[in-house]
Amino acid sequence: ILFEKLGLPAAKKKKTGYSTDEEVLEGLHDAHPVVPLVLEYREMEKLLRSYLDPLGRMVSEVDGRVHTTFNLAATATGRLSSENPNLQNIPVRTAYGRRIRALFRAAPGNLLLAADYSQIELRVLAHMSGDEQLRRSFRDGEDVHAATAMEVFGVQRDAVTPDMRRAAKVINFGIIYGMSAQGLARELNIPVGTAQEYISSYFARYAGVKAWIDRVIAETRQTGMAVTMFGRRRPVPEVSSPNKAMQSFGERLAVNTPIQGTAADIIKRAMRAVWDYCTADAGHGRLLLQIHDELILEVGETDAEVVRNEVAGIMERETVLDVPIVVDTHLSRCWEKA
């Protein structure tokens, strides 16, 4: 229908025929009114199949709650994963996804407390790389994405537009994940040459980050292991593969594992400390969920502000980096607003 009957431009063709994956359809979003309808249908069908139907069946008869299972050793990065149901993956960026989050509410007389590490992976990068520019940005409380935008686009702070800041954010996190110029060009919808200029400008500002990336890849190639700040190791044999594509994949793992793995270690240390705090006194609330860099607690309304400040302080003090660790907190009756 899309490519033969309506004659829309086909971006990809596989052995089985034309591709209609999300990337292709997003590229055709404005080409015909039916395309956004297909995307909306798919989103609703996924939410229904993945969340609404199963969640209804998973409510406990004992306490009326939904209980997930956390897997401690299912991911190579060290992050916890969640299943039956996966409560780490409930969408937040779409209106329908937020409506599902709104279904999760605190018990009467309680509030949900969300405590989220702010830009923890970039802070870990600043600590591990020793880059003084990046460290200074965090120590001075500077908007690190705006600072990168100033450097990459060659403008003053007051000239940084929201689009420039968004692009700088993609670059900052793309560096962590070893994003290539081609990947950045795809992400920002810009020419590859321009993307390469952005990456070069980034490394010109953060020379310490570039030196650390080169060093950590060389060390991983020598030892066959990527290591987090706390000494947790991950084998990365791909980094010495004779296959160029596999070798590039290994290099991305060598850079990403120490950063994302250390962030995973930090949240686990925080969980243990917050758990000790919660179990010391019933008024301190209960730990409900961990979602990557965020903890969700249920706290009594009367003690909510006290617990909020205590939990943030515990999370910020549990691990010490060469840059400040910041925790953002929000209180609400339902998960969507938290």
C-alpha positions in Angstrom: 0.0 0.0 0.0 2.7 2.5 1.0 5.2 2.0 -1.7 3.3 0.4 -4.6 -0.2 1.8 -4.4 0.6 5.2 -2.9 4.0 5.4 -4.6 5.8 6.7 -1.5 9.6 6.6 -1.7 11.0 3.3 -0.4 14.0 3.8 1.9 14.9 0.2 2.5 14.2 -3.1 0.8 14.9 -6.5 2.4 14.7 -10.0 1.0 11.1 -10.2 2.1 10.1 -6.9 0.5 10.0 -3.2 1.5 10.9 -2.3 5.1 8.2 -0.6 7.1 10.2 -0.3 10.3 9.8 2.7 12.6 12.8 4.6 11.2 11.4 4.3 7.6 7.9 5.4 8.7 9.3 8.4 10.7 11.1 9.5 7.6 7.8 9.4 5.7 5.8 11.0 8.5 4.6 14.0 6.5 4.4 12.2 3.1 0.9 10.9 3.5 -1.8 11.1 6.2 -1.9 7.3 6.7 1.7 7.1 7.9 1.2 8.9 11.3 -1.9 6.7 11.8 0.1 3.5 11.3 2.7 4.8 13.7 0.0 5.6 16.3 -1.7 2.2 15.8 1.6 0.4 16.4 2.3 2.4 19.5 -1.1 1.7 21.0 -0.9 -2.0 20.0 2.5 -2.3 21.7 1.2 -0.6 24.9 -1.8 -2.8 24.9 0.2 -6.1 24.3 3.2 -5.2 26.5 1.6 -3.4 29.4 -2.2 -3.0 29.7 -3.2 -6.6 29.1 -0.5 -8.3 31.2 -0.5 -5.7 34.0 -4.1 -6.4 34.7 -3.3 -10.1 35.1 -0.2 -9.4 37.3 -1.9 -7.6 40.2 -1.3 -9.6 43.4 -4.4 -11.0 45.2 -2.4 -10.6 48.5 -1.7 -6.9 48.5 -3.2 -5.5 45.2 0.2 -4.5 43.9 2.2 -5.4 40.9 5.5 -7.1 41.7 8.4 -7.1 39.2 11.4 -9.4 39.2 14.8 -7.8 39.1 17.7 -9.7 37.5 21.0 -9.0 39.0 23.3 -10.5 36.4 21.3 -10.4 33.1 23.1 -7.4 31.6 26.8 -7.1 30.7 27.0 -3.5 31.9 25.9 -4.4 35.4 22.6 -2.7 35.3 19.6 -4.4 36.9 16.9 -5.6 34.4 13.2 -6.0 35.2 10.8 -8.6 33.9 7.2 -9.9 34.5 6.4 -7.0 34.1 9.3 -4.9 32.8 8.7 -1.7 34.9 11.9 -0.1 33.7 10.6 0.2 30.1 7.2 1.9 30.5 7.4 4.8 28.0 7.5 8.3 29.3 8.0 10.4 26.1 4.6 9.8 24.6 1.1 10.9 25.8 -0.1 7.3 25.8 2.9 6.1 27.7 2.5 8.8 30.4 -1.2 7.7 30.8 0.0 4.2 31.7 2.5 5.7 34.2 -0.4 7.6 35.7 -2.1 4.3 36.6 0.6 3.6 39.2 -0.3 5.4 42.5 0.9 5.6 46.0 -1.2 3.9 48.7 -3.6 6.3 50.6 -1.7 8.6 52.9 1.5 8.2 50.9 3.4 9.8 48.1 5.8 8.5 45.5 9.3 9.9 45.8 11.5 9.8 42.6 15.2 10.4 43.2 17.2 10.6 40.1 21.0 11.0 39.6 21.6 14.0 37.4 23.8 13.3 34.3 25.6 10.6 36.3 27.4 9.1 33.3 28.8 12.5 32.2 30.0 13.1 35.8 31.6 9.6 35.8 33.3 10.5 32.5 34.6 13.8 34.0 36.0 11.8 37.0 37.6 8.9 35.1 39.0 11.0 32.3 40.4 13.7 34.5 39.5 16.3 31.9 39.8 19.7 33.6 37.3 21.5 31.3 34.6 19.0 32.0 35.3 18.9 35.7 35.2 22.7 35.9 31.8 22.7 34.2 30.3 20.4 36.8 32.1 22.1 39.8 30.8 25.5 38.7 27.3 24.2 38.3 27.4 25.0 34.6 25.0 23.6 32.0 27.4 21.1 30.5 25.3 20.7 27.3 25.2 24.5 26.8 29.0 24.6 27.4 29.6 22.0 24.7 27.2 23.9 22.3 29.2 27.0 22.8 32.4 25.2 21.8 31.0 23.1 18.9 29.0 26.0 17.4 31.5 28.7 18.3 28.9 31.0 20.0 28.6 32.8 23.3 26.3 31.5 26.1 23.4 33.8 25.3 23.5 32.8 21.6 23.0 29.0 22.4 19.6 28.1 21.0 17.5 25.1 22.2 18.3 23.2 19.0 22.1 23.8 19.6 21.8 22.5 23.1 19.9 19.4 22.0 22.6 18.7 19.4 25.3 19.2 22.1 23.4 16.8 24.3 23.4 14.1 21.6 27.2 14.7 21.1 27.9 14.5 24.9 26.2 11.2 25.3 27.2 10.0 21.8 30.9 10.3 22.9 30.1 7.9 25.8 28.6 5.4 23.5 31.4 5.7 20.9 29.1 7.2 18.3 30.8 7.7 14.9 30.4 10.7 12.6 28.0 8.6 10.5 25.9 7.8 13.6 25.9 11.4 14.7 24.9 12.6 11.2 21.9 10.2 11.3 20.9 11.3 14.7 21.0 15.0 14.0 20.0 14.7 10.3 23.2 16.6 9.1 26.0 15.8 6.6 28.7 13.4 7.8 31.3 16.0 7.2 29.5 18.4 9.5 29.1 15.7 12.2 32.9 15.0 12.0 33.6 18.7 12.5 31.3 18.7 15.6 33.2 15.7 17.0 36.6 17.3 16.3 35.4 20.5 18.0 34.3 18.5 21.0 37.7 16.8 21.4 39.5 20.1 20.9 37.6 21.4 24.0 37.8 18.2 26.0 41.3 16.9 25.1 41.5 15.0 28.3 38.4 12.9 27.3 40.1 12.1 23.9 43.3 11.0 25.7 41.4 8.9 28.1 39.4 7.2 25.3 42.6 6.3 23.5 44.2 5.1 26.7 41.3 2.9 27.8 41.0 1.3 24.4 44.7 0.5 24.4 44.5 -1.0 28.0 41.4 -3.1 27.1 43.3 -4.4 24.0 46.2 -5.4 26.2 44.2 -7.0 29.1 41.1 -8.1 27.2 39.0 -6.5 30.0 37.1 -3.3 30.5 37.0 -2.3 34.2 34.7 0.0 36.2 35.8 2.4 38.8 35.1 -0.2 41.5 37.1 -2.9 39.8 34.2 -4.9 38.3 35.5 -6.5 35.0 33.9 -7.3 31.7 35.7 -9.4 29.1 35.9 -7.6 25.7 37.6 -10.0 23.3 36.0 -8.1 20.3 38.5 -5.3 20.7 41.3 -7.5 19.3 39.2 -9.1 16.5 40.7 -9.2 13.0 37.2 -8.2 11.8 37.1 -4.4 11.5 33.4 -4.0 12.3 33.8 -6.3 15.4 36.9 -4.4 16.5 35.0 -1.1 16.3 32.2 -2.7 18.4 34.8 -3.8 20.9 36.3 -0.3 21.1 32.9 1.2 21.8 32.4 -1.4 24.6 35.9 -0.6 26.0 34.8 3.1 26.4 31.2 2.6 27.4 31.6 -0.2 30.0 33.8 1.8 32.5 31.3 4.7 32.4 27.9 2.9 32.3 29.2 0.1 34.5 30.4 2.6 37.1 27.1 4.3 37.0 25.4 0.9 37.5 27.7 0.3 40.5 26.9 3.7 42.0 23.1 3.2 41.9 23.5 -0.2 43.5 25.6 1.3 46.3 22.9 3.9 46.7 20.2 1.3 46.8 21.9 -0.5 49.6 22.4 2.7 51.6 18.8 3.8 51.1 17.5 0.4 52.0 19.4 0.6 55.3 17.9 4.0 55.9 14.3 2.8 55.1 14.6 -0.4 57.3 16.0 1.6 60.2 12.6 3.3 60.8 9.1 2.5 59.4 8.6 6.3 58.9 11.4 6.4 56.3 9.3 4.8 53.6 9.9 1.8 51.4 12.1 1.3 48.4 9.9 0.2 45.4 11.8 0.4 42.1 15.1 1.1 40.5 15.1 2.4 36.9 18.7 2.7 35.8 19.8 6.0 37.5 16.6 6.5 39.5 15.1 5.2 42.7 11.3 5.2 43.4 10.2 5.1 47.0 6.8 5.2 48.7 6.8 7.6 51.6 4.3 8.8 54.2 2.8 12.2 53.4 3.7 13.7 56.8 7.4 12.7 56.6 7.7 13.2 52.8 9.9 16.3 52.9 12.3 15.0 55.5 12.7 11.6 53.8 13.1 13.4 50.4 16.1 15.4 51.8 17.6 12.4 53.6 17.4 10.1 50.5 18.9 12.8 48.2 21.8 13.3 50.7 22.4 9.6 51.1 22.6 9.1 47.3 24.9 12.1 46.9 27.3 11.0 49.7 27.4 7.3 49.1 30.0 7.6 46.3 32.6 10.4 46.1 33.8 11.6 42.7 36.1 14.5 41.7 32.9 16.4 40.7 29.7 17.0 42.6 27.1 14.3 42.5 23.6 15.8 42.2 20.2 14.1 42.9 17.0 15.5 41.6 13.9 14.6 43.6 10.1 14.8 42.9 7.1 14.0 45.0 3.6 13.1 43.7 0.7 10.8 44.2 1.1 9.1 40.9 4.2 7.9 38.9 3.5 10.1 35.9 3.8 13.4 37.9 6.8 12.1 39.9 
